[in-house]
């Protein structure tokens, strides 16, 4: 997305410096002297990494225009990260590589409220001029409004494509002619979306992995349809289809590659990234195995250093997000294992745990260990969870 967008800016007469990770040039050097800095990256962690590295080069009075899909919470974190003298606009887009090259994207902008200068010190006129090069700009309100709108829209568009993939699988299982089904769907409001799945795209316009990430970011309690679609995409990503276009979900579902007896790794964008040696959790059928959770943030720094209560609170908040991603809660936990570096602090730990584990407790083991994998960590918790069963196409 970033390449055709940069080309459009250059063609419009703007002085453009492009930068990508791994080029040997520092992010700080790339943004040095820039009035506007535009980021178009894969996920919240990537945006935080790049802007943290760019901080020394950002001059007072400049504006960061964040155009990735990262969600409103991440936008608020960026505002706290950036100096007060640097403005911030969130402006994710609707559209893929083709519209980016053609200048027909829909830009969902937050933080442009105000006359000539927005409430965040943003040069509104300058931002509007630049954003209009990419397509139609929708000004949606204060900072974070664009990011929230993008996830709201994706919570409809992505599950709809997964639903259509399952519709095709149902038709195949019941002898419905595939082309006839597409022809009939064309007569419905879903026709244009269904047409995308008729022949899955050979070129990746919107990757399946990014679609899964968007639904992970947009997860909210009670979102049963989006949650089911998210699980489907996570399965397909685990099957090696992450870099394929989202339309590959039709092939995946059609071939009957459901989770069944397969182990499906789950790695959430809303949880601090792993070191690549493990996954946050693995789903095997209707059982979820959650890896040891400890109190560190996305930068790998200890949260609540020296405080058992603070670290326990952080650990259980992370577990809560992992459970919610799979449509579960603490009432579905079958087994908890807790490792403490000081058994004398178990009462402090237990007082926090009881805020999350209410009612009859699950099976549990607590042991004392001499140390954990990172100095300063006081506890680590892993779990086994019984999930609600999922119905597969043609199942009962």
C-alpha positions in Angstrom: 0.0 0.0 0.0 2.8 2.4 0.9 4.5 2.2 -2.5 1.6 3.4 -4.7 0.6 6.0 -2.1 4.2 7.5 -2.2 4.1 7.5 -5.9 0.9 9.5 -5.9 2.3 12.1 -3.5 5.4 12.5 -5.7 3.3 12.8 -8.8 1.2 15.5 -7.1 4.4 17.6 -6.6 5.2 16.9 -3.0 8.7 16.4 -1.8 8.7 12.8 -0.6 11.2 10.7 1.3 10.4 7.0 1.5 11.6 4.6 4.2 11.1 1.0 5.1 12.6 -1.2 7.8 15.8 -3.0 7.0 17.1 -0.4 4.5 20.1 0.6 6.7 18.9 4.2 7.1 17.5 5.1 10.5 13.9 6.2 10.9 15.0 9.3 12.7 17.2 10.3 9.7 14.3 9.6 7.3 11.9 12.0 9.1 14.4 14.7 9.9 13.0 18.1 8.8 9.7 16.6 7.5 6.4 18.6 8.0 4.3 15.5 7.7 5.3 11.9 8.5 3.0 9.2 7.1 3.1 5.6 8.5 1.5 2.7 6.7 2.5 -0.5 8.5 1.2 -3.9 9.4 0.1 -3.7 13.0 0.3 -1.7 16.3 3.6 -3.2 17.3 5.3 -2.2 14.0 3.9 1.4 14.3 5.2 1.7 17.9 8.6 0.4 16.9 9.0 2.7 13.9 7.8 5.9 15.6 9.8 5.2 18.7 12.9 5.0 16.5 11.8 8.1 14.7 11.4 10.3 17.8 14.8 12.0 17.7 14.1 13.2 14.1 10.6 14.6 14.7 10.7 18.4 14.9 8.2 20.5 16.9 5.3 21.5 14.7 5.4 18.4 12.6 2.5 16.1 12.2 2.4 12.3 12.2 -0.4 10.9 10.0 -1.0 7.3 11.0 -2.7 5.4 8.2 -2.3 1.8 9.3 -5.1 -0.3 10.8 -4.2 -0.3 14.5 -7.4 0.6 16.4 -8.2 3.5 18.7 -6.5 2.2 21.8 -3.1 2.0 19.9 -3.8 5.6 18.6 -4.1 6.8 22.1 -0.9 5.1 23.0 0.9 6.8 20.2 -0.4 10.2 21.4 1.2 9.5 24.7 4.4 8.4 23.0 4.8 11.4 20.8 6.1 14.8 22.1 3.5 17.4 22.9 4.7 19.6 20.0 4.1 16.9 17.4 0.6 16.6 16.0 -1.1 13.3 15.4 -3.9 12.3 12.9 -5.3 8.8 12.5 -6.3 8.2 8.9 -6.7 4.5 8.0 -8.1 3.7 4.6 -10.7 1.6 2.9 -9.4 0.0 -0.3 -6.4 -2.1 -1.4 -3.4 -1.8 -3.7 -5.4 -1.0 -6.9 -7.3 2.0 -5.4 -4.1 3.2 -3.7 -2.5 3.4 -7.1 -5.6 5.1 -8.7 -6.2 7.6 -5.8 -9.6 6.2 -5.1 -9.2 5.1 -1.5 -11.6 6.2 1.2 -9.6 7.9 4.0 -11.2 7.7 7.4 -9.7 10.7 9.3 -9.7 11.4 13.0 -8.1 14.4 14.6 -8.9 17.0 11.9 -11.6 18.7 13.9 -11.2 22.5 14.1 -10.6 25.3 11.7 -7.0 25.8 10.5 -5.5 24.1 13.5 -6.9 21.0 15.0 -7.1 20.4 18.8 -3.9 18.4 18.6 -1.9 21.2 17.1 -2.4 19.7 13.6 -2.0 21.8 10.5 -5.5 20.8 9.2 -5.3 22.4 5.8 -1.9 20.8 5.1 -3.3 17.4 6.1 -6.4 17.7 4.0 -4.4 18.6 1.0 -2.1 15.6 1.3 -4.8 13.1 2.3 -6.9 14.1 -0.7 -4.2 12.8 -3.0 -5.1 9.3 -1.9 -8.9 9.6 -2.5 -12.0 10.8 -0.7 -11.4 12.1 2.8 -14.1 11.5 5.5 -13.5 13.6 8.6 -15.0 11.6 11.4 -14.3 13.6 14.6 -11.6 13.7 17.3 -8.4 11.7 17.4 -9.1 7.9 17.3 -12.4 8.3 15.4 -10.9 7.1 12.1 -9.3 4.1 13.7 -12.5 3.1 15.4 -14.5 3.6 12.2 -12.1 1.4 10.2 -12.4 -1.5 12.6 -16.2 -1.1 12.8 -16.4 -1.4 9.0 -14.0 -4.4 8.9 -16.1 -6.2 11.6 -18.9 -6.3 8.9 -16.9 -6.7 5.6 -14.5 -9.5 6.7 -17.1 -11.8 8.4 -19.4 -11.3 5.4 -16.7 -12.9 3.2 -16.2 -15.7 5.6 -19.9 -16.3 5.7 -19.9 -16.5 1.9 -17.1 -19.0 2.0 -19.2 -21.1 4.3 -22.2 -20.6 2.0 -20.2 -22.0 -0.9 -19.1 -25.0 1.3 -22.7 -25.7 2.2 -23.7 -25.6 -1.4 -21.0 -28.0 -2.4 -21.9 -30.4 0.4 -25.6 -30.4 -0.7 -25.1 -30.7 -4.5 -25.7 -27.0 -5.3 -24.1 -26.0 -8.6 -21.4 -23.5 -7.8 -21.8 -21.2 -10.7 -25.6 -21.2 -10.3 -25.1 -20.2 -6.7 -22.9 -17.3 -7.7 -25.5 -16.2 -10.2 -28.3 -16.3 -7.6 -26.1 -14.4 -5.1 -25.5 -11.8 -7.7 -29.2 -10.9 -7.4 -28.9 -10.2 -3.7 -27.2 -7.3 -1.8 -24.2 -9.7 -1.3 -23.7 -10.1 -5.0 -20.7 -7.7 -5.4 -18.9 -9.3 -2.4 -19.7 -12.8 -3.6 -18.2 -12.1 -7.0 -14.8 -11.6 -5.3 -14.9 -15.3 -4.2 -15.9 -16.7 -7.6 -12.2 -16.9 -8.6 -9.9 -16.3 -5.6 -7.4 -13.6 -6.4 -3.9 -14.7 -7.5 -2.4 -11.4 -6.4 -2.7 -10.5 -2.7 -4.7 -7.2 -2.4 -5.7 -7.7 1.2 -3.9 -10.5 2.9 -5.8 -13.1 5.0 -3.3 -12.5 7.9 -4.2 -8.8 7.9 -7.9 -9.6 7.9 -7.4 -11.9 10.9 -5.4 -9.1 12.6 -8.1 -6.6 11.9 -10.7 -8.8 13.6 -8.4 -9.5 16.5 -8.1 -5.7 17.0 -11.8 -5.2 16.6 -12.7 -8.0 19.1 -15.4 -7.0 21.6 -17.4 -9.0 24.1 -20.6 -10.3 22.5 -19.3 -10.1 18.9 -20.3 -13.7 18.1 -20.3 -13.4 14.3 -17.0 -11.5 14.1 -15.5 -13.9 16.7 -16.5 -17.0 14.6 -15.0 -15.4 11.5 -11.9 -14.5 13.4 -11.4 -18.2 14.4 -11.9 -19.3 10.7 -9.2 -16.9 9.6 -6.8 -17.9 12.4 -7.2 -21.5 11.3 -6.5 -20.6 7.7 -3.5 -18.5 8.8 -2.1 -21.4 10.8 -2.6 -23.6 7.6 -0.1 -21.3 5.8 -2.5 -19.1 3.9 -1.7 -15.9 5.8 0.1 -14.2 2.9 -2.6 -15.2 0.4 -5.5 -12.8 -0.5 -8.5 -12.9 1.8 -10.5 -14.6 -0.9 -8.4 -17.8 -0.3 -10.7 -18.4 2.7 -13.2 -19.8 0.2 -10.7 -22.5 -0.9 -9.7 -23.2 2.7 -13.3 -23.7 3.9 -14.3 -25.6 0.8 -11.6 -28.1 1.3 -12.9 -28.9 4.8 -9.8 -27.7 6.6 -11.6 -27.0 9.9 -9.9 -27.0 13.2 -11.3 -30.5 14.0 -8.4 -32.4 15.4 -5.8 -29.9 14.3 -3.7 -27.7 16.5 -4.3 -24.1 15.6 -1.7 -21.6 16.9 -3.2 -18.2 18.0 -1.2 -15.0 18.3 -3.2 -11.9 19.1 -2.3 -8.4 18.0 -3.8 -7.1 21.3 -1.3 -9.2 23.4 2.5 -8.4 23.7 4.3 -10.3 20.9 6.1 -13.6 21.6 9.8 -14.1 20.9 8.9 -16.4 18.0 9.6 -19.6 20.1 6.0 -20.0 21.2 2.4 -18.9 20.5 0.1 -17.1 22.9 -2.3 -20.1 22.8 -3.1 -23.2 20.7 -6.6 -24.4 20.0 -7.1 -28.1 19.5 -10.8 -28.8 18.7 -12.7 -27.5 21.6 -9.8 -27.2 24.0 -7.6 -24.1 24.4 -4.1 -24.3 25.8 -2.7 -20.9 26.9 1.0 -20.5 27.2 2.6 -19.1 30.3 1.6 -15.5 30.7 3.9 -13.1 32.6 3.9 -9.4 33.3 5.7 -7.7 30.5 4.5 -5.2 27.9 4.9 -4.9 24.1 8.4 -3.4 24.6 9.5 -6.4 26.7 9.6 -4.3 29.9 8.4 -5.6 33.3 5.0 -4.3 34.3 4.5 -3.7 38.1 8.1 -4.4 39.0 8.4 -5.5 42.7 4.6 -5.8 43.1 2.9 -9.2 43.1 -0.5 -7.5 43.0 0.3 -5.4 40.0 1.9 -8.2 38.1 -1.0 -10.5 38.8 -3.5 -7.9 37.6 -1.6 -7.5 34.3 -1.3 -11.3 33.8 -5.0 -11.8 34.3 -5.9 -8.9 32.0 -3.9 -10.5 29.2 -5.5 -13.9 29.9 -8.9 -12.2 29.7 -8.1 -10.8 26.2 -7.0 -14.3 25.0 -10.2 -15.9 26.4 -12.4 -13.2 24.8 -10.7 -13.8 21.5 -12.1 -17.3 21.5 -15.5 -16.4 22.9 -14.7 -17.7 26.3 -14.4 -16.4 29.9 -12.9 -17.3 33.2 -15.9 -19.6 33.8 -14.6 -21.8 31.0 -11.2 -22.4 32.5 -10.6 -26.0 33.4 -7.1 -25.8 34.8 -4.7 -23.1 36.0 -1.0 -23.6 36.9 0.7 -20.8 38.7 4.5 -20.4 39.2 5.5 -18.0 42.0 9.0 -16.9 42.8 7.9 -16.3 46.5 5.3 -18.5 48.0 4.9 -16.0 50.9 3.3 -13.6 48.4 0.6 -16.1 47.5 -2.1 -14.3 49.6 -1.4 -11.1 47.6 -1.6 -13.0 44.4 -4.8 -14.8 45.5 -6.6 -11.6 46.4 -6.2 -10.3 42.8 -7.0 -13.7 41.2 -10.3 -13.9 43.0 -11.4 -10.7 41.2 -11.3 -12.8 38.0 -12.0 -16.4 39.1 -15.3 -16.2 40.8 -17.7 -19.0 41.9 -16.4 -22.5 42.0 -12.7 -22.5 41.1 -11.2 -24.7 38.4 -8.5 -27.3 39.0 -5.4 -25.6 40.0 -1.7 -26.1 40.9 0.6 -23.5 42.5 4.3 -24.0 42.8 7.3 -22.0 43.9 10.2 -21.6 41.5 13.6 -20.0 42.0 13.4 -17.8 39.0 11.4 -17.1 35.8 12.7 -16.4 32.3 13.1 -12.7 32.8 14.6 -11.0 35.9 12.0 -9.2 37.8 9.1 -11.4 37.0 7.3 -12.7 40.1 4.8 -15.1 38.5 3.7 -16.9 35.4 0.4 -18.6 34.7 -0.7 -21.1 32.1 -4.2 -22.5 31.6 -6.3 -25.2 29.9 -9.8 -24.0 28.8 -12.9 -25.9 27.6 -14.4 -23.9 24.7 -17.9 -24.1 23.3 -18.1 -26.6 20.4 -18.2 -25.2 16.9 -20.5 -26.6 14.2 -18.8 -27.4 10.9 -20.5 -27.3 7.5 -22.8 -30.4 7.1 -22.5 -31.1 10.9 -25.1 -31.4 13.5 
